[in-house]
């Protein structure tokens, strides 16, 4: 997304993330401190007087960075900005989201993702406690849990998953297509688990672990489907998953 003003980095160590970067050494914790310091300095220089807060989110805030992890920053600004920028600092991609303070406070109450993103976030820079207030609101919203689905939303969710499963079964003669459609079904099934059980979703890398801790039978079926050697066996297990997830959810009403 195009940013207003200049995109010129404030130092040679910060460059726009365009094109392929060569092989880089994985950042150690001391290097991450340097990445954060340079990124904060860059944002301060770019935004100037309308900067309200810089918040570190994602794996860097949780001390769970891997060699391929991005560094995620939420930058609160005065006004109604809602833009996005990627930069590269010492070999790390820095993903910067700019958001107006009022919009961020509204999204904390309505977004299905923001309370999770901010749950373990850290304020790196703050003016008049704008960042601290937002994190407090996010923590409160997280403790409330996601809004429950209505019966109509549950029926629609069931119909959507069965739609993808049916398409996969229709294309069994084309194994690559069937596997692709089943991968969509399995991904949607994991998201359906969170929605039906009233949990905030975990990160994609933690889906199976999270589900196994709360429903080992479903996790075993998902593991079996994800590792199935052929689309026919994968499809049969996927049907078991659908039956298990939606055993208490009715089909859409008949009108014929």
Buried (B, 14 or more C-beta within 10 A) or exposed (E): EEBEEEEEBBEEBBBEBEEEEEEEEEBEEEBBEBBBEBBBBBBBBBBEEEBBBBBBBBBBBBEEBEEEBBBBBBBBBBEEBBBEBEBBBBBBBBBBBBBBBEBBBEBBEEBEEBBBBBBBBBBBBBBEEBBEBBBEBBBEBBEEEBEEBEEEEBBBBBEEBBBBBBBBBEBEEEEEBBBBBBBBBBEBBBEBBBBBEEBBBBEEEEBBEBBBEEBEEBBBBBBBBEEBEEBEEBBBBBBBBBEBBBEEBEEEEEEE
